[in-house]
Amino acid sequence: MSSSALNRRRLLQAAGVAALATAVPAAVTPLAPVAGAATLPPVRSDIGVSAQPFDLGQVRLTTGRWQENQNRT
């Protein structure tokens, strides 16, 4: 066997280095602001938003255990 053969020790070392290499940029990235991240408005206001705010008075519970719990308390 040659000295460059892959064994458990080298595999664990490589996995540790890979884990550290992926963790370090993730820890540093939030500190640096991303240029132009929140400066561009959407092209169309009706696209890209799948949820809209609504009044809680519009919510109705149908028959089931959640309505039973509401009526009980």
N, C-alpha and C positions, 0 to 999 in steps of 0.2 A: 504494500500500500504506500502511496506517496503521502507526503506531509500535507498536501492540499486537499486530501479527501475530506468529504463532508461527514462529520461525526456529530454526536449529540452536543458536545461542548460548543462547537462552531455554530451549530444550528441555533442553540440558545443565545449565543452571543449576537448572532445576526438578528434574531427576533428582538432582542433587547435594544439593539441599535435602531432597528426599524421603528419600534414603538416609541423610542425617545425622539427620533427624527420627526415622527408625525405629531407628537404631543407638543413639542417646542413651538412650531409655527402657530398652532392653535392657541397657545397661551399668549403669544406676542401679538397676534393679529388684532384682537379687540382694542389694544392700546393705540394702534395706528388708525387714523380715520381713513375711510375709503373715499377717494376723490370723486365727487359727482354722484354719490350713492343715493341721496335723497333730494337732489336738486331738479330732476326731470319729472315733470307732471305726466300723467298717463295721456296717451294720444286721444283716447275716447273715454269719457267718464262712465259709460255704461258697460265697458269691457274691463275685466280684471277684478271685479268685485262680485263675489258670489253670496255675500251676506250683507244684509242691510239692517240698520237698527229699527226696532219696533217697540211699541208701547206694551208693557206687560199686561195691560188690560185686554189685549187681543189674544192672549193665551187662554185656551180652554182645555181642561183635562177630559179625556174620554173615559168611559166606564173601564175600570180596572183597579189594580191595587193602589195606584198613585192617587186616584180620586177618592178611594175609600179612606186612605190615610189623611187626605185633606179634609174630608168631611168629619173624620173622627177627632181631629185636633182643633 
